[in-house]
Amino acid sequence: MKLMIVSVLLIAGVANADNKEKADQLFKQGKKLMDQKRYADACASFEKSNKLDPGIGTQLNIAKCYQEWGKLGRAYLAYQVAEKQAQEQNDKRVPQIHEFVVQLEPDVPHLTIHLPKDVKPESVKATLDSEPLAAFDTPIVVDPGPHMIEYYVSGSSKKLNQVVPVERGTKQEVTLEMEKPKPIEGNTAPVKPVEPEPEAPAPGRNQRIAGIAVGAGGIVAITISTIMTVSAKGRYNDALTMYCEGMTNGCNQMGLDETHAARTTANQATVVFLLGTAMVGGGVALYLLAPKASSSSAPSEDQQARYIVPAISPDGFGVVFGGRL
């Protein structure tokens, strides 16, 4: 029995030594890659090294790698893990690590995802950038850039998604868009709707409606082009960093492919933007050039109150049409 225990301990010791050796090799590889500014590969090497042989020093290098790469959310969380490890081990580096956390905190973006008021959280399954969403209505530390939210609603097999661009150091909030639920079939007696009194159609009403529809389509196209541009820029910068050594003339084949794909997306975004701009202009023209009622049949004061104003919010921009048609 004692011999068996000794054998197990020896095997465990050999395995542990082997892990430490592999972890050391991965750590050195990560340092070399980071010096070459190949941050994606460097951070992956540090992560693997830390998994084999966890340590405060390796955790700090993970945080520094993500910070230099521009992944500020991941860097911030990695510094927090290092600080907690240092506190538990009474490490003398605690004040220095805490200073890293404090200095980085103002630049770290947060994203809060809300549900419509009539939707229960347990009825929605969602992921953020392909990772399960921890909670709704709670700020989540994220990296700067566009983020994909995918979600299912109970009773529906259709997957919905929204792309949310998040800027450095901002606190972004978004409410998920939901499809209107189908009416529940039952034995309740149907309620007869109250029919409004018919009104004579206002001159140019259909043309103004068409103008609003065309303009709204243009705003959607401009929004899509903006998201495509942000995505293309991020992909291009990542390609320069990971495969081109930070120089446009230093790309390997993967870098050439990635930068070409990013430029193609950017060109497509330009076309979509120009199309959206033309649609907005055409919609405004249709609305403004619609025939108006003659003075002999002047509408009431509330019917005359029409307006077109630009609207800007943290989630985007657009044009607001108001009043009665």
C-alpha positions in Angstrom: 0.0 0.0 0.0 2.8 2.4 0.9 4.6 1.5 -2.3 1.5 2.4 -4.3 1.1 5.8 -2.5 4.8 6.6 -3.2 4.3 5.7 -6.9 1.3 7.9 -7.2 3.2 10.8 -5.6 6.1 10.3 -7.9 3.9 10.3 -11.0 2.1 13.4 -9.7 5.4 15.1 -9.1 6.7 14.3 -12.6 3.4 15.5 -14.2 3.6 18.8 -12.2 7.2 19.3 -13.2 6.3 18.7 -16.9 3.4 21.2 -16.6 5.8 23.8 -15.2 8.3 23.3 -18.0 5.5 23.6 -20.6 4.1 26.7 -18.9 7.6 28.3 -18.8 8.0 27.6 -22.6 4.6 29.1 -23.3 5.4 32.1 -21.1 8.7 32.8 -23.0 6.9 32.4 -26.3 4.2 34.9 -25.2 6.9 37.5 -24.2 8.5 37.1 -27.6 5.2 37.4 -29.5 4.2 40.5 -27.5 7.6 42.1 -28.4 6.6 41.5 -32.0 3.2 43.0 -31.4 1.5 39.8 -32.3 -1.0 40.3 -29.5 -3.6 37.7 -30.4 -1.0 34.9 -30.3 0.9 36.3 -27.3 -2.3 36.6 -25.2 -3.2 33.0 -26.1 0.3 31.8 -25.0 0.0 33.5 -21.7 -3.5 32.1 -21.1 -2.2 28.5 -21.8 0.8 29.1 -19.6 -1.3 30.3 -16.7 -3.7 27.4 -17.0 -0.8 24.9 -16.6 0.9 26.9 -13.8 -1.2 29.7 -12.4 0.8 32.7 -11.0 0.5 36.4 -10.3 3.3 37.2 -12.8 1.7 35.3 -15.6 -1.7 36.9 -14.8 -0.2 40.4 -15.0 1.3 39.6 -18.4 -2.1 38.5 -19.6 -3.6 41.8 -18.5 -0.7 43.8 -20.1 -1.1 41.9 -23.3 -4.8 42.6 -23.6 -4.2 46.2 -22.7 -1.6 46.8 -25.4 -3.9 44.9 -27.9 -6.7 47.3 -27.1 -9.0 44.7 -25.4 -9.5 47.0 -22.4 -12.4 45.0 -20.9 -10.4 41.8 -20.8 -7.3 43.6 -19.5 -9.3 45.2 -16.7 -10.8 41.8 -15.6 -7.3 40.2 -15.7 -5.8 42.9 -13.5 -8.6 42.4 -11.0 -7.8 38.7 -10.9 -4.1 39.4 -10.3 -5.0 41.9 -7.5 -7.2 39.3 -5.8 -4.4 36.7 -6.0 -1.9 39.1 -4.6 -4.1 40.0 -1.7 -4.7 36.3 -0.9 -1.0 35.6 -0.9 0.0 38.8 0.9 2.1 39.7 -2.1 4.0 43.0 -1.9 2.8 43.9 -5.4 -0.8 44.6 -4.2 -0.5 48.5 -4.2 1.2 48.4 -7.7 -1.5 46.1 -9.2 -4.3 48.1 -7.6 -2.8 51.2 -9.3 -3.0 49.4 -12.7 -6.7 48.7 -12.0 -7.5 52.4 -11.0 -5.6 53.8 -14.0 -7.4 51.6 -16.5 -10.9 51.8 -15.1 -12.0 55.2 -16.7 -11.2 53.8 -20.2 -13.1 50.5 -19.7 -16.5 50.4 -21.5 -19.6 48.8 -20.0 -22.7 47.4 -21.7 -26.1 47.0 -20.0 -28.7 44.9 -21.8 -32.4 45.5 -21.0 -35.5 43.6 -21.9 -38.8 45.2 -22.7 -41.0 45.8 -19.6 -43.5 43.1 -20.5 -40.8 40.4 -21.1 -39.7 38.1 -18.2 -35.9 37.4 -18.1 -36.5 33.6 -17.7 -38.3 33.5 -21.0 -35.2 34.8 -22.9 -31.9 32.9 -23.6 -29.2 35.3 -24.8 -25.5 35.3 -25.7 -23.0 38.2 -25.9 -20.3 37.6 -28.5 -21.2 33.9 -28.5 -20.8 33.7 -24.7 -23.8 33.1 -22.4 -25.2 36.4 -21.1 -24.7 36.6 -17.3 -27.6 38.8 -16.5 -29.9 41.5 -17.8 -30.1 45.1 -16.5 -26.5 44.7 -15.1 -23.5 46.6 -16.5 -21.1 44.2 -18.2 -17.4 45.0 -18.8 -16.6 44.7 -22.5 -13.9 45.6 -25.0 -14.4 48.7 -27.3 -15.9 47.9 -30.6 -19.1 46.2 -32.0 -20.7 43.4 -30.0 -23.2 40.8 -31.2 -26.2 39.9 -29.1 -28.1 36.8 -30.1 -31.2 35.6 -28.3 -34.2 33.3 -28.3 -37.6 34.0 -26.8 -39.6 31.1 -25.3 -42.2 29.8 -27.7 -40.3 30.9 -30.8 -37.7 29.0 -32.7 -36.4 32.1 -34.5 -33.1 33.4 -33.4 -32.9 37.2 -33.1 -29.7 39.4 -33.0 -28.6 42.9 -32.5 -25.2 44.5 -33.1 -24.2 47.2 -30.6 -21.1 49.4 -31.1 -19.5 50.4 -27.9 -17.0 53.2 -27.5 -14.0 53.4 -25.2 -14.9 54.6 -21.7 -18.6 54.7 -22.3 -21.6 53.2 -20.5 -23.8 51.9 -23.3 -27.4 50.6 -22.7 -29.6 48.8 -25.2 -33.1 47.3 -25.0 -33.6 44.1 -27.0 -36.1 44.2 -29.8 -38.9 41.6 -29.5 -41.5 40.4 -32.0 -45.0 41.1 -31.0 -46.6 37.9 -29.4 -49.3 36.1 -31.2 -52.8 36.4 -29.7 -53.7 33.5 -27.4 -56.6 31.4 -28.6 -59.4 30.9 -26.1 -63.1 30.7 -25.5 -63.4 34.3 -24.5 -65.9 36.3 -26.5 -64.4 38.6 -29.1 -64.6 42.3 -28.3 -66.1 44.3 -31.0 -63.8 47.2 -31.8 -65.2 50.7 -31.8 -65.1 52.0 -35.4 -64.0 55.6 -35.7 -66.0 58.0 -37.7 -64.7 58.2 -41.3 -62.6 61.2 -42.2 -62.0 62.6 -45.6 -58.4 61.8 -46.6 -56.1 64.8 -46.5 -54.6 65.9 -49.8 -51.1 64.4 -50.4 -51.5 62.0 -47.5 -50.3 58.9 -49.4 -47.3 60.8 -50.8 -46.2 62.0 -47.3 -46.5 58.4 -46.0 -44.4 57.2 -48.9 -41.8 60.0 -48.1 -41.6 58.9 -44.4 -41.2 55.2 -45.5 -38.4 56.0 -48.0 -36.6 58.3 -45.5 -36.9 55.6 -42.7 -35.4 53.1 -45.1 -32.5 55.5 -45.8 -31.9 55.9 -42.0 -31.7 52.1 -41.6 -29.2 51.9 -44.5 -27.0 54.6 -43.0 -27.1 52.8 -39.6 -26.1 49.5 -41.3 -23.2 51.3 -43.2 -22.0 52.8 -39.9 -21.9 49.3 -38.2 -20.1 47.8 -41.3 -17.5 50.6 -41.3 -16.8 50.1 -37.5 -16.4 46.4 -38.1 -14.2 46.8 -41.1 -11.9 49.3 -39.3 -11.5 46.9 -36.4 -10.8 44.0 -38.6 -8.2 46.0 -40.6 -6.4 47.2 -37.5 -6.4 43.6 -36.0 -5.0 42.3 -39.2 -2.2 44.9 -39.2 -1.4 44.0 -35.6 -1.6 40.3 -35.9 -0.3 39.5 -39.3 1.5 42.7 -40.7 3.7 43.7 -37.7 1.9 47.0 -37.6 3.0 48.0 -41.2 0.9 47.9 -44.4 3.9 46.6 -46.3 4.8 43.8 -43.8 1.8 41.5 -44.3 2.0 37.8 -44.7 -0.6 36.0 -46.8 -3.2 35.9 -44.0 -2.6 39.6 -43.4 -3.2 40.3 -47.1 -6.4 38.3 -47.1 -7.7 40.0 -43.9 -6.9 43.5 -45.0 -8.4 42.9 -48.4 -11.6 41.6 -46.8 -11.7 44.6 -44.5 -11.4 47.1 -47.4 -14.1 45.2 -49.4 -16.4 45.6 -46.4 -15.6 49.3 -46.1 -16.3 49.9 -49.8 -19.6 48.1 -49.4 -20.4 50.3 -46.4 -19.7 53.4 -48.5 -22.2 52.2 -51.2 -24.8 51.5 -48.6 -24.2 54.9 -47.0 -24.7 56.8 -50.3 -27.8 54.8 -51.0 -29.2 55.6 -47.5 -28.4 59.3 -48.0 -30.2 59.4 -51.3 -33.2 57.6 -49.8 -33.4 60.1 -46.9 -33.2 63.1 -49.3 -35.8 61.5 -51.6 -38.1 60.9 -48.6 -37.8 64.4 -47.4 -38.5 65.7 -50.9 -41.6 63.5 -51.2 -42.9 64.7 -47.9 -42.3 68.4 -48.5 -43.7 68.4 -52.1 -46.9 66.6 -51.2 -50.1 68.6 -52.0 -51.6 70.6 -49.2 -55.3 71.3 -48.4 -56.7 74.4 -50.0 -57.6 77.5 -47.9 -61.3 76.8 -48.4 -61.0 73.5 -46.5 -58.3 74.5 -43.9 -57.7 71.8 -41.2 -58.0 72.4 -37.6 -55.1 73.7 -35.4 -54.0 70.2 -34.4 -54.1 69.0 -38.0 -51.8 71.8 -39.0 -49.1 70.9 -36.5 -46.5 69.0 -38.5 -42.8 69.0 -38.0 -39.5 67.4 -39.1 -36.6 67.5 -36.7 -33.3 65.6 -36.4 -33.0 63.3 -33.4 -29.8 62.3 -31.7 -29.5 59.7 -28.8 -26.8 57.6 -27.3 -28.0 54.7 -29.6 -27.7 56.6 -32.9 -29.3 59.3 -34.9 -32.2 59.9 -37.3 -35.1 62.1 -38.3 -38.4 62.5 -36.4 -41.6 63.2 -38.3 -44.5 64.5 -36.2 -48.0 65.8 -36.4 -51.1 64.6 -38.2 -51.1 63.7 -41.9 
